[in-house]
Amino acid sequence: MNRTARAFWLDSPGRGGIREVDLPEPGDDDVAVRSLYSGVSRGTETLVFRGGVPENQHAAMRAPFQEGDFPGPVKYGYLNVGVVEEGPAHLTGRTVFCLYPHQTRYVVPAAAVTPVPDDVPAGRAVLAGTVETAVNALWDAAPLIGDRIAVVGGGMVGCSVAALLARFPGVRVQLVDSDPARESTARALGVGFALPEDALGECDLVVHASATEQGLSRALELLTAEGTVIELSWYGDRRVALPLGEAFHSRRLVIRSSQVGTVSPARPGRSYADRLAVALDLLADPALDALITGESAFADLPEVMPRLASGDIPALCHRIRYDAP
């Protein structure tokens, strides 16, 4: 195997480049992987690119195979699908998912990769990390048959949650976003759609993923009495003000956080590996292809990332393609 690789690094906030790196010799319990695809979420990863990680969150925000430190230089990313070129016999030649940054080849412990099911295309498997977040959120939320549910925020995480909720029996699910273009995504996922001012109220459960103050306030407004907002947004270094002095107390509303860094306490017997395997199995559904809204070559990533961060490329998940050697 080629012992050199190319990796995308954030050199400083708003500016990145590709570096040549040397790979270690794989040990007996390692795998050497050649990347096929990686994914960029416009949420967390573009926030990192802009330098928006608060100093007191630098440790909590580290990706599993991150190199360097915030705000930069740093090699950051966590949605990678590749093929095992060297490693244990049961993995060699397999397509695998790994929480690895954007890099053409890499060496990691074999335990750090998860085989992609045969019925899940490699290009769709880059969504595994985000669908895993949605799985954890719904373990936290515990929706019930017949619930009236809104998902506020039609980004990558919100759309993943909506896609999974579409499979629940008897629920009313509405994706709420200020961008009318998200209506076609909602339709592809099999859920309803509304602009914030037109959203259906009296919700038993609202999942908030817009990462905006306005979105969280609207999520509270959409609840029925004693309803719950599951907060999935991460605001970086921004402060958020909420209208907690109006009907919040009299209606006994609840705001609960959900974060993928720990397995939901509602599933104490499940591991991180279990949760990721569930997400990969769910990706057999071709409807989830609606979450991949663009593709670029790895060599173009230094030019593409600023456009993703600025919104010039209006992406959910933007897929990065690694051309065959």
C-alpha positions, 0 to 999 in steps of 0.5 A: 500500500502507498504509505503517503496520503493527502489530508485537508487541514484548516490552516486558520479560520476561514482558510484550509489546504491539502497537506501531504502526510506519511502513514504509519505501518499498520500493526496486527490490530490495525486497518489501512483504509483508502477513502472512497467518500467523506461528508461535510455537514454544514452545521458543526463542521462549517462552524469549526471552519469559521473558528466558532468553537468556544475555548471552553469547548475545545476538548469536548468538540474534539473529533476521534481522529482530530489532529491539531487544536482549535481554532487551527491548524486542525485536521477535523472531520468525522464522516468517512467511507473507504475500503480496507486495503490491509488488515484482518482477513474478515475486513480486508476488501470490505467497505467501512465507515469511520469517524475520520477526517478528510484524507485519501488514506489512513491507518486506524485500529480495526475496532474504529471501523464499522462494515457497511451493510451490503445493501447500503451504497458507499456514497450513502454511508457517509450519512451514518454519523448524522443518522446516528445522531438522529437515532440517539435523539429519538432514544432521548425523545421516546416518541409515542404512537399517534404523537403530533411532532414538529422538527424545526430546522431542516438541516442535515440533522433535522432532516435525518430525524424527520426521515426516521420519524416518518417510519413511526406508526400513526404520527403527524410529522412536519418539517419546519424551515424558513427555506421553502426549498426544503419542501421538496426534501420533506416530500422525498423523506415522506413528511409534511412541510411548513414555513415557521409561521404556518406550522401546525401547533399543539405538538406533543414533541418538537425536535429543534435543530435550526441552531437559531434563537428564533427557531427555539422560540418557535419550537416552544410556541408549537408545543401543547401543554406539558409538551417537550422540546428536544434540543439538538442544536449546538450554538458554538460561542453564541448566546441564546435568549428565550421567552421563558416568562410567558406561558412557559411555566403555566403550560409546564413546558420542557426543554431537554438537550440531546447530544451524540457524544454520549449514548442516551441514558434511555438505552443504558445497555447499548454501546456506541458500536450498537448505535452506529450499527443501527444507523448503518442498517437504517441507511438501506432506505434510498429516501435518505439520498435526499440528504446528499445535496452536492458532490465535489472532488477532494482536490477542490475541498480548499475552495469548496469549504469556504463556500459551504461555510458562507452558504454560497453552496446551500448544502445539507450533506456535501459529499467529497469524492476521492478519485481512484488511484 
